[in-house]
Amino acid sequence: MYKEKVEVPRATLDFFKYEEDGLTCYEFNATKCSPPEPMVNAISGLQMLKSENDRLVGIFFHEPAPLYDRIGSDYAHEATELENGNFKIVFKLA
């Protein structure tokens, strides 16, 4: 799968865009960051979601419960623990 690097305003990590199952996905990896960088980048990435077919995929070193509180009911999310202990969180517009 081809992933295109994209510019995300106010982000400090690399973001990549790709198509999967008819969805446009924006992805970033925050596993090597310290707080508050994962939250800052997630909030920046959430601004990329413009339609019901857009997703933000974040890879985190733990499940980001404080982020869930911060984004409230504007976004839905699905968390999956990966084999290596990291978490893949997929966000979409609620």
Biopython code that builds the backbone (N, CA, C, O; Angstrom):
import numpy as np
from Bio.PDB.StructureBuilder import StructureBuilder

atoms = [
    (1, "MET", "N", (0.849, -1.175, 0.000)),
    (1, "MET", "CA", (0.000, 0.000, 0.000)),
    (1, "MET", "C", (0.896, 1.240, 0.000)),
    (1, "MET", "O", (1.842, 1.340, 0.781)),
    (2, "TYR", "N", (0.581, 2.169, -0.882)),
    (2, "TYR", "CA", (1.344, 3.409, -0.978)),
    (2, "TYR", "C", (0.829, 4.410, 0.045)),
    (2, "TYR", "O", (-0.372, 4.666, 0.131)),
    (3, "LYS", "N", (1.747, 4.971, 0.817)),
    (3, "LYS", "CA", (1.411, 6.012, 1.789)),
    (3, "LYS", "C", (2.154, 7.280, 1.401)),
    (3, "LYS", "O", (3.378, 7.284, 1.275)),
    (4, "GLU", "N", (1.406, 8.346, 1.213)),
    (4, "GLU", "CA", (1.956, 9.638, 0.809)),
    (4, "GLU", "C", (2.148, 10.514, 2.044)),
    (4, "GLU", "O", (1.224, 10.693, 2.837)),
    (5, "LYS", "N", (3.341, 11.050, 2.197)),
    (5, "LYS", "CA", (3.589, 11.970, 3.308)),
    (5, "LYS", "C", (2.818, 13.259, 3.049)),
    (5, "LYS", "O", (2.854, 13.804, 1.946)),
    (6, "VAL", "N", (2.118, 13.742, 4.080)),
    (6, "VAL", "CA", (1.324, 14.964, 3.944)),
    (6, "VAL", "C", (1.683, 15.939, 5.056)),
    (6, "VAL", "O", (2.139, 15.549, 6.131)),
    (7, "GLU", "N", (1.470, 17.186, 4.774)),
    (7, "GLU", "CA", (1.708, 18.258, 5.740)),
    (7, "GLU", "C", (0.448, 18.463, 6.563)),
    (7, "GLU", "O", (-0.637, 18.653, 6.013)),
    (8, "VAL", "N", (0.590, 18.425, 7.871)),
    (8, "VAL", "CA", (-0.522, 18.672, 8.780)),
    (8, "VAL", "C", (-0.149, 19.886, 9.619)),
    (8, "VAL", "O", (0.841, 19.851, 10.349)),
    (9, "PRO", "N", (-0.930, 20.963, 9.523)),
    (9, "PRO", "CA", (-0.623, 22.172, 10.289)),
    (9, "PRO", "C", (-0.467, 21.892, 11.784)),
    (9, "PRO", "O", (-1.268, 21.165, 12.372)),
    (10, "ARG", "N", (0.552, 22.462, 12.384)),
    (10, "ARG", "CA", (0.865, 22.379, 13.818)),
    (10, "ARG", "C", (1.348, 21.008, 14.285)),
    (10, "ARG", "O", (1.573, 20.814, 15.479)),
    (11, "ALA", "N", (1.511, 20.051, 13.365)),
    (11, "ALA", "CA", (1.990, 18.719, 13.746)),
    (11, "ALA", "C", (3.510, 18.723, 13.878)),
    (11, "ALA", "O", (4.205, 19.445, 13.162)),
    (12, "THR", "N", (4.012, 17.916, 14.792)),
    (12, "THR", "CA", (5.460, 17.768, 14.970)),
    (12, "THR", "C", (5.942, 16.399, 14.531)),
    (12, "THR", "O", (7.141, 16.123, 14.556)),
    (13, "LEU", "N", (5.014, 15.536, 14.128)),
    (13, "LEU", "CA", (5.350, 14.201, 13.634)),
    (13, "LEU", "C", (5.009, 14.094, 12.158)),
    (13, "LEU", "O", (4.267, 14.918, 11.624)),
    (14, "ASP", "N", (5.553, 13.077, 11.499)),
    (14, "ASP", "CA", (5.207, 12.818, 10.103)),
    (14, "ASP", "C", (3.817, 12.199, 10.038)),
    (14, "ASP", "O", (3.474, 11.322, 10.830)),
    (15, "PHE", "N", (3.027, 12.670, 9.084)),
    (15, "PHE", "CA", (1.699, 12.117, 8.803)),
    (15, "PHE", "C", (1.713, 11.562, 7.390)),
    (15, "PHE", "O", (2.372, 12.095, 6.497)),
    (16, "PHE", "N", (0.973, 10.483, 7.210)),
    (16, "PHE", "CA", (0.885, 9.834, 5.914)),
    (16, "PHE", "C", (-0.576, 9.635, 5.545)),
    (16, "PHE", "O", (-1.416, 9.368, 6.405)),
    (17, "LYS", "N", (-0.868, 9.767, 4.257)),
    (17, "LYS", "CA", (-2.225, 9.613, 3.737)),
    (17, "LYS", "C", (-2.264, 8.395, 2.829)),
    (17, "LYS", "O", (-1.353, 8.177, 2.031)),
    (18, "TYR", "N", (-3.331, 7.596, 2.954)),
    (18, "TYR", "CA", (-3.509, 6.448, 2.074)),
    (18, "TYR", "C", (-4.988, 6.109, 1.980)),
    (18, "TYR", "O", (-5.798, 6.555, 2.792)),
    (19, "GLU", "N", (-5.319, 5.320, 0.986)),
    (19, "GLU", "CA", (-6.693, 4.867, 0.778)),
    (19, "GLU", "C", (-6.783, 3.403, 1.192)),
    (19, "GLU", "O", (-5.909, 2.597, 0.870)),
    (20, "GLU", "N", (-7.866, 3.069, 1.920)),
    (20, "GLU", "CA", (-8.074, 1.682, 2.339)),
    (20, "GLU", "C", (-9.571, 1.417, 2.462)),
    (20, "GLU", "O", (-10.273, 2.095, 3.212)),
    (21, "ASP", "N", (-10.042, 0.437, 1.729)),
    (21, "ASP", "CA", (-11.459, 0.052, 1.779)),
    (21, "ASP", "C", (-12.392, 1.234, 1.533)),
    (21, "ASP", "O", (-13.422, 1.356, 2.195)),
    (22, "GLY", "N", (-12.045, 2.101, 0.594)),
    (22, "GLY", "CA", (-12.880, 3.251, 0.261)),
    (22, "GLY", "C", (-12.788, 4.402, 1.239)),
    (22, "GLY", "O", (-13.534, 5.375, 1.121)),
    (23, "LEU", "N", (-11.876, 4.309, 2.215)),
    (23, "LEU", "CA", (-11.694, 5.361, 3.208)),
    (23, "LEU", "C", (-10.377, 6.091, 2.959)),
    (23, "LEU", "O", (-9.408, 5.497, 2.486)),
    (24, "THR", "N", (-10.352, 7.368, 3.278)),
    (24, "THR", "CA", (-9.112, 8.137, 3.252)),
    (24, "THR", "C", (-8.561, 8.152, 4.666)),
    (24, "THR", "O", (-9.213, 8.637, 5.591)),
    (25, "CYS", "N", (-7.357, 7.620, 4.832)),
    (25, "CYS", "CA", (-6.749, 7.506, 6.152)),
    (25, "CYS", "C", (-5.549, 8.424, 6.281)),
    (25, "CYS", "O", (-4.732, 8.534, 5.366)),
    (26, "TYR", "N", (-5.453, 9.078, 7.420)),
    (26, "TYR", "CA", (-4.294, 9.884, 7.798)),
    (26, "TYR", "C", (-3.681, 9.175, 8.999)),
    (26, "TYR", "O", (-4.374, 8.886, 9.975)),
    (27, "GLU", "N", (-2.388, 8.898, 8.928)),
    (27, "GLU", "CA", (-1.766, 8.078, 9.962)),
    (27, "GLU", "C", (-0.521, 8.752, 10.528)),
    (27, "GLU", "O", (0.232, 9.411, 9.810)),
    (28, "PHE", "N", (-0.322, 8.571, 11.837)),
    (28, "PHE", "CA", (0.896, 9.040, 12.486)),
    (28, "PHE", "C", (1.286, 8.045, 13.567)),
    (28, "PHE", "O", (0.453, 7.285, 14.061)),
    (29, "ASN", "N", (2.556, 8.060, 13.923)),
    (29, "ASN", "CA", (3.082, 7.147, 14.939)),
    (29, "ASN", "C", (3.667, 7.981, 16.068)),
    (29, "ASN", "O", (4.639, 8.712, 15.877)),
    (30, "ALA", "N", (3.063, 7.863, 17.245)),
    (30, "ALA", "CA", (3.500, 8.640, 18.413)),
    (30, "ALA", "C", (4.152, 7.757, 19.477)),
    (30, "ALA", "O", (4.240, 8.159, 20.637)),
    (31, "THR", "N", (4.605, 6.574, 19.102)),
    (31, "THR", "CA", (5.138, 5.638, 20.091)),
    (31, "THR", "C", (6.469, 6.071, 20.685)),
    (31, "THR", "O", (6.834, 5.606, 21.765)),
    (32, "LYS", "N", (7.194, 6.936, 20.021)),
    (32, "LYS", "CA", (8.493, 7.359, 20.529)),
    (32, "LYS", "C", (8.458, 8.774, 21.113)),
    (32, "LYS", "O", (9.503, 9.393, 21.316)),
    (33, "CYS", "N", (7.257, 9.277, 21.381)),
    (33, "CYS", "CA", (7.082, 10.642, 21.887)),
    (33, "CYS", "C", (6.779, 10.640, 23.378)),
    (33, "CYS", "O", (6.346, 9.639, 23.948)),
    (34, "SER", "N", (7.015, 11.779, 23.980)),
    (34, "SER", "CA", (6.636, 12.004, 25.375)),
    (34, "SER", "C", (5.461, 12.981, 25.400)),
    (34, "SER", "O", (5.331, 13.825, 24.513)),
    (35, "PRO", "N", (4.609, 12.864, 26.417)),
    (35, "PRO", "CA", (3.509, 13.822, 26.546)),
    (35, "PRO", "C", (4.053, 15.245, 26.627)),
    (35, "PRO", "O", (5.099, 15.460, 27.240)),
    (36, "PRO", "N", (3.391, 16.197, 26.041)),
    (36, "PRO", "CA", (2.061, 16.181, 25.427)),
    (36, "PRO", "C", (2.079, 15.948, 23.922)),
    (36, "PRO", "O", (1.044, 16.091, 23.271)),
    (37, "GLU", "N", (3.236, 15.591, 23.349)),
    (37, "GLU", "CA", (3.353, 15.497, 21.896)),
    (37, "GLU", "C", (2.333, 14.555, 21.245)),
    (37, "GLU", "O", (1.785, 14.922, 20.205)),
    (38, "PRO", "N", (2.043, 13.365, 21.788)),
    (38, "PRO", "CA", (1.030, 12.527, 21.140)),
    (38, "PRO", "C", (-0.337, 13.209, 21.052)),
    (38, "PRO", "O", (-1.009, 13.120, 20.024)),
    (39, "MET", "N", (-0.750, 13.888, 22.122)),
    (39, "MET", "CA", (-2.048, 14.564, 22.113)),
    (39, "MET", "C", (-2.054, 15.741, 21.147)),
    (39, "MET", "O", (-3.019, 15.939, 20.409)),
    (40, "VAL", "N", (-0.993, 16.510, 21.150)),
    (40, "VAL", "CA", (-0.903, 17.669, 20.248)),
    (40, "VAL", "C", (-1.034, 17.213, 18.792)),
    (40, "VAL", "O", (-1.758, 17.829, 18.010)),
    (41, "ASN", "N", (-0.338, 16.141, 18.433)),
    (41, "ASN", "CA", (-0.391, 15.653, 17.061)),
    (41, "ASN", "C", (-1.741, 15.036, 16.732)),
    (41, "ASN", "O", (-2.238, 15.203, 15.618)),
    (42, "ALA", "N", (-2.340, 14.332, 17.673)),
    (42, "ALA", "CA", (-3.665, 13.763, 17.432)),
    (42, "ALA", "C", (-4.683, 14.867, 17.182)),
    (42, "ALA", "O", (-5.490, 14.772, 16.257)),
    (43, "ILE", "N", (-4.650, 15.907, 17.997)),
    (43, "ILE", "CA", (-5.602, 17.010, 17.821)),
    (43, "ILE", "C", (-5.363, 17.715, 16.482)),
    (43, "ILE", "O", (-6.317, 18.109, 15.812)),
    (44, "SER", "N", (-4.111, 17.872, 16.095)),
    (44, "SER", "CA", (-3.811, 18.456, 14.781)),
    (44, "SER", "C", (-4.337, 17.555, 13.670)),
    (44, "SER", "O", (-4.926, 18.037, 12.703)),
    (45, "GLY", "N", (-4.127, 16.257, 13.806)),
    (45, "GLY", "CA", (-4.589, 15.315, 12.794)),
    (45, "GLY", "C", (-6.103, 15.241, 12.690)),
    (45, "GLY", "O", (-6.635, 15.041, 11.598)),
    (46, "LEU", "N", (-6.795, 15.396, 13.787)),
    (46, "LEU", "CA", (-8.257, 15.350, 13.754)),
    (46, "LEU", "C", (-8.839, 16.448, 12.879)),
    (46, "LEU", "O", (-9.939, 16.301, 12.346)),
    (47, "GLN", "N", (-8.113, 17.543, 12.726)),
    (47, "GLN", "CA", (-8.581, 18.641, 11.871)),
    (47, "GLN", "C", (-8.622, 18.236, 10.398)),
    (47, "GLN", "O", (-9.254, 18.916, 9.590)),
    (48, "MET", "N", (-7.953, 17.135, 10.040)),
    (48, "MET", "CA", (-7.941, 16.649, 8.653)),
    (48, "MET", "C", (-9.235, 15.922, 8.300)),
    (48, "MET", "O", (-9.530, 15.735, 7.120)),
    (49, "LEU", "N", (-10.007, 15.510, 9.295)),
    (49, "LEU", "CA", (-11.229, 14.750, 9.036)),
    (49, "LEU", "C", (-12.339, 15.694, 8.599)),
    (49, "LEU", "O", (-12.803, 16.531, 9.373)),
    (50, "LYS", "N", (-12.757, 15.546, 7.347)),
    (50, "LYS", "CA", (-13.769, 16.448, 6.780)),
    (50, "LYS", "C", (-15.050, 15.731, 6.372)),
    (50, "LYS", "O", (-16.082, 16.377, 6.192)),
    (51, "SER", "N", (-15.003, 14.392, 6.221)),
    (51, "SER", "CA", (-16.194, 13.657, 5.789)),
    (51, "SER", "C", (-16.294, 12.333, 6.528)),
    (51, "SER", "O", (-15.377, 11.931, 7.244)),
    (52, "GLU", "N", (-17.415, 11.670, 6.344)),
    (52, "GLU", "CA", (-17.632, 10.375, 7.008)),
    (52, "GLU", "C", (-16.692, 9.290, 6.484)),
    (52, "GLU", "O", (-16.589, 8.223, 7.089)),
    (53, "ASN", "N", (-16.007, 9.545, 5.372)),
    (53, "ASN", "CA", (-15.079, 8.571, 4.806)),
    (53, "ASN", "C", (-13.630, 8.832, 5.200)),
    (53, "ASN", "O", (-12.726, 8.163, 4.699)),
    (54, "ASP", "N", (-13.399, 9.786, 6.080)),
    (54, "ASP", "CA", (-12.049, 10.097, 6.537)),
    (54, "ASP", "C", (-11.779, 9.437, 7.888)),
    (54, "ASP", "O", (-12.661, 9.351, 8.742)),
    (55, "ARG", "N", (-10.540, 8.972, 8.062)),
    (55, "ARG", "CA", (-10.127, 8.365, 9.330)),
    (55, "ARG", "C", (-8.756, 8.904, 9.732)),
    (55, "ARG", "O", (-7.911, 9.189, 8.883)),
    (56, "LEU", "N", (-8.556, 9.036, 11.020)),
    (56, "LEU", "CA", (-7.241, 9.334, 11.575)),
    (56, "LEU", "C", (-6.792, 8.083, 12.312)),
    (56, "LEU", "O", (-7.503, 7.576, 13.179)),
    (57, "VAL", "N", (-5.609, 7.585, 11.964)),
    (57, "VAL", "CA", (-5.060, 6.379, 12.586)),
    (57, "VAL", "C", (-3.826, 6.804, 13.367)),
    (57, "VAL", "O", (-2.846, 7.279, 12.794)),
    (58, "GLY", "N", (-3.887, 6.628, 14.667)),
    (58, "GLY", "CA", (-2.748, 6.966, 15.519)),
    (58, "GLY", "C", (-2.210, 5.723, 16.189)),
    (58, "GLY", "O", (-2.974, 4.882, 16.665)),
    (59, "ILE", "N", (-0.894, 5.606, 16.226)),
    (59, "ILE", "CA", (-0.244, 4.518, 16.943)),
    (59, "ILE", "C", (0.370, 5.136, 18.197)),
    (59, "ILE", "O", (1.193, 6.047, 18.107)),
    (60, "PHE", "N", (-0.033, 4.639, 19.362)),
    (60, "PHE", "CA", (0.362, 5.196, 20.652)),
    (60, "PHE", "C", (1.025, 4.113, 21.500)),
    (60, "PHE", "O", (0.780, 2.925, 21.291)),
    (61, "PHE", "N", (1.867, 4.519, 22.462)),
    (61, "PHE", "CA", (2.511, 3.556, 23.349)),
    (61, "PHE", "C", (1.589, 3.114, 24.478)),
    (61, "PHE", "O", (1.902, 2.158, 25.188)),
    (62, "HIS", "N", (0.460, 3.793, 24.655)),
    (62, "HIS", "CA", (-0.573, 3.401, 25.620)),
    (62, "HIS", "C", (-1.900, 3.947, 25.117)),
    (62, "HIS", "O", (-1.924, 4.801, 24.231)),
    (63, "GLU", "N", (-2.978, 3.473, 25.661)),
    (63, "GLU", "CA", (-4.271, 3.997, 25.233)),
    (63, "GLU", "C", (-4.424, 5.424, 25.766)),
    (63, "GLU", "O", (-4.275, 5.647, 26.967)),
    (64, "PRO", "N", (-4.718, 6.388, 24.896)),
    (64, "PRO", "CA", (-4.708, 7.807, 25.273)),
    (64, "PRO", "C", (-6.023, 8.295, 25.895)),
    (64, "PRO", "O", (-6.727, 9.109, 25.297)),
    (65, "ALA", "N", (-6.347, 7.807, 27.075)),
    (65, "ALA", "CA", (-7.603, 8.195, 27.737)),
    (65, "ALA", "C", (-7.755, 9.709, 27.905)),
    (65, "ALA", "O", (-8.856, 10.218, 27.695)),
    (66, "PRO", "N", (-6.702, 10.457, 28.273)),
    (66, "PRO", "CA", (-6.873, 11.912, 28.384)),
    (66, "PRO", "C", (-7.278, 12.564, 27.052)),
    (66, "PRO", "O", (-7.989, 13.569, 27.037)),
    (67, "LEU", "N", (-6.823, 11.989, 25.951)),
    (67, "LEU", "CA", (-7.208, 12.510, 24.639)),
    (67, "LEU", "C", (-8.697, 12.309, 24.414)),
    (67, "LEU", "O", (-9.364, 13.203, 23.893)),
    (68, "TYR", "N", (-9.231, 11.159, 24.796)),
    (68, "TYR", "CA", (-10.662, 10.904, 24.629)),
    (68, "TYR", "C", (-11.481, 11.956, 25.365)),
    (68, "TYR", "O", (-12.477, 12.452, 24.837)),
    (69, "ASP", "N", (-11.067, 12.298, 26.583)),
    (69, "ASP", "CA", (-11.768, 13.322, 27.352)),
    (69, "ASP", "C", (-11.717, 14.671, 26.645)),
    (69, "ASP", "O", (-12.696, 15.418, 26.631)),
    (70, "ARG", "N", (-10.576, 14.965, 26.066)),
    (70, "ARG", "CA", (-10.377, 16.279, 25.423)),
    (70, "ARG", "C", (-11.223, 16.451, 24.159)),
    (70, "ARG", "O", (-11.734, 17.540, 23.899)),
    (71, "ILE", "N", (-11.373, 15.377, 23.372)),
    (71, "ILE", "CA", (-12.106, 15.514, 22.108)),
    (71, "ILE", "C", (-13.606, 15.353, 22.286)),
    (71, "ILE", "O", (-14.374, 15.677, 21.380)),
    (72, "GLY", "N", (-14.031, 14.862, 23.430)),
    (72, "GLY", "CA", (-15.456, 14.766, 23.726)),
    (72, "GLY", "C", (-16.225, 13.931, 22.723)),
    (72, "GLY", "O", (-15.736, 12.911, 22.237)),
    (73, "SER", "N", (-17.432, 14.375, 22.418)),
    (73, "SER", "CA", (-18.320, 13.601, 21.542)),
    (73, "SER", "C", (-18.220, 13.996, 20.072)),
    (73, "SER", "O", (-19.013, 13.522, 19.259)),
    (74, "ASP", "N", (-17.269, 14.850, 19.714)),
    (74, "ASP", "CA", (-17.114, 15.263, 18.320)),
    (74, "ASP", "C", (-16.568, 14.142, 17.439)),
    (74, "ASP", "O", (-16.812, 14.118, 16.233)),
    (75, "TYR", "N", (-15.826, 13.214, 18.047)),
    (75, "TYR", "CA", (-15.178, 12.135, 17.307)),
    (75, "TYR", "C", (-15.442, 10.808, 17.990)),
    (75, "TYR", "O", (-15.470, 10.713, 19.217)),
    (76, "ALA", "N", (-15.635, 9.786, 17.172)),
    (76, "ALA", "CA", (-15.730, 8.419, 17.679)),
    (76, "ALA", "C", (-14.351, 7.784, 17.512)),
    (76, "ALA", "O", (-13.572, 8.196, 16.652)),
    (77, "HIS", "N", (-14.055, 6.786, 18.333)),
    (77, "HIS", "CA", (-12.759, 6.127, 18.220)),
    (77, "HIS", "C", (-12.894, 4.634, 18.511)),
    (77, "HIS", "O", (-13.799, 4.193, 19.220)),
    (78, "GLU", "N", (-11.966, 3.879, 17.941)),
    (78, "GLU", "CA", (-11.887, 2.446, 18.181)),
    (78, "GLU", "C", (-10.440, 2.119, 18.500)),
    (78, "GLU", "O", (-9.539, 2.420, 17.716)),
    (79, "ALA", "N", (-10.220, 1.503, 19.647)),
    (79, "ALA", "CA", (-8.864, 1.172, 20.095)),
    (79, "ALA", "C", (-8.603, -0.321, 19.934)),
    (79, "ALA", "O", (-9.455, -1.153, 20.244)),
    (80, "THR", "N", (-7.400, -0.644, 19.441)),
    (80, "THR", "CA", (-6.968, -2.024, 19.302)),
    (80, "THR", "C", (-5.571, -2.139, 19.888)),
    (80, "THR", "O", (-4.666, -1.403, 19.494)),
    (81, "GLU", "N", (-5.390, -3.063, 20.831)),
    (81, "GLU", "CA", (-4.046, -3.299, 21.352)),
    (81, "GLU", "C", (-3.299, -4.177, 20.362)),
    (81, "GLU", "O", (-3.795, -5.229, 19.956)),
    (82, "LEU", "N", (-2.108, -3.745, 19.975)),
    (82, "LEU", "CA", (-1.279, -4.483, 19.019)),
    (82, "LEU", "C", (-0.438, -5.531, 19.744)),
    (82, "LEU", "O", (-0.277, -5.470, 20.963)),
    (83, "GLU", "N", (0.089, -6.478, 19.000)),
    (83, "GLU", "CA", (0.883, -7.560, 19.588)),
    (83, "GLU", "C", (2.071, -7.048, 20.395)),
    (83, "GLU", "O", (2.474, -7.677, 21.374)),
    (84, "ASN", "N", (2.629, -5.917, 19.993)),
    (84, "ASN", "CA", (3.811, -5.374, 20.678)),
    (84, "ASN", "C", (3.459, -4.525, 21.896)),
    (84, "ASN", "O", (4.348, -3.952, 22.525)),
    (85, "GLY", "N", (2.171, -4.438, 22.235)),
    (85, "GLY", "CA", (1.742, -3.676, 23.401)),
    (85, "GLY", "C", (1.342, -2.243, 23.101)),
    (85, "GLY", "O", (0.773, -1.576, 23.964)),
    (86, "ASN", "N", (1.624, -1.751, 21.899)),
    (86, "ASN", "CA", (1.180, -0.421, 21.504)),
    (86, "ASN", "C", (-0.317, -0.463, 21.195)),
    (86, "ASN", "O", (-0.915, -1.536, 21.131)),
    (87, "PHE", "N", (-0.914, 0.714, 21.003)),
    (87, "PHE", "CA", (-2.326, 0.803, 20.682)),
    (87, "PHE", "C", (-2.516, 1.518, 19.354)),
    (87, "PHE", "O", (-1.885, 2.540, 19.087)),
    (88, "LYS", "N", (-3.392, 0.968, 18.531)),
    (88, "LYS", "CA", (-3.818, 1.603, 17.281)),
    (88, "LYS", "C", (-5.203, 2.175, 17.555)),
    (88, "LYS", "O", (-6.133, 1.445, 17.896)),
    (89, "ILE", "N", (-5.325, 3.483, 17.401)),
    (89, "ILE", "CA", (-6.597, 4.152, 17.630)),
    (89, "ILE", "C", (-7.062, 4.733, 16.299)),
    (89, "ILE", "O", (-6.328, 5.481, 15.653)),
    (90, "VAL", "N", (-8.273, 4.390, 15.894)),
    (90, "VAL", "CA", (-8.854, 4.896, 14.661)),
    (90, "VAL", "C", (-9.979, 5.858, 15.040)),
    (90, "VAL", "O", (-10.941, 5.486, 15.712)),
    (91, "PHE", "N", (-9.829, 7.091, 14.595)),
    (91, "PHE", "CA", (-10.809, 8.143, 14.880)),
    (91, "PHE", "C", (-11.621, 8.448, 13.624)),
    (91, "PHE", "O", (-11.130, 8.344, 12.501)),
    (92, "LYS", "N", (-12.884, 8.827, 13.851)),
    (92, "LYS", "CA", (-13.744, 9.307, 12.765)),
    (92, "LYS", "C", (-14.687, 10.358, 13.329)),
    (92, "LYS", "O", (-14.860, 10.470, 14.543)),
    (93, "LEU", "N", (-15.287, 11.118, 12.439)),
    (93, "LEU", "CA", (-16.277, 12.096, 12.876)),
    (93, "LEU", "C", (-17.459, 11.367, 13.499)),
    (93, "LEU", "O", (-17.884, 10.323, 13.004)),
    (94, "ALA", "N", (-17.983, 11.915, 14.575)),
    (94, "ALA", "CA", (-19.124, 11.268, 15.251)),
    (94, "ALA", "C", (-20.425, 11.663, 14.583)),
    (94, "ALA", "O", (-21.494, 11.223, 15.006)),
]
sb = StructureBuilder()
sb.init_structure("model")
sb.init_model(0)
sb.init_chain("A")
sb.init_seg("    ")
for serial, (resi, resn, name, xyz) in enumerate(atoms, 1):
    if name == "N":
        sb.init_residue(resn, " ", resi, " ")
    sb.init_atom(name, np.array(xyz, "f"), 0.0, 1.0, " ", f" {name:<3s}", serial, name[0])
structure = sb.get_structure()
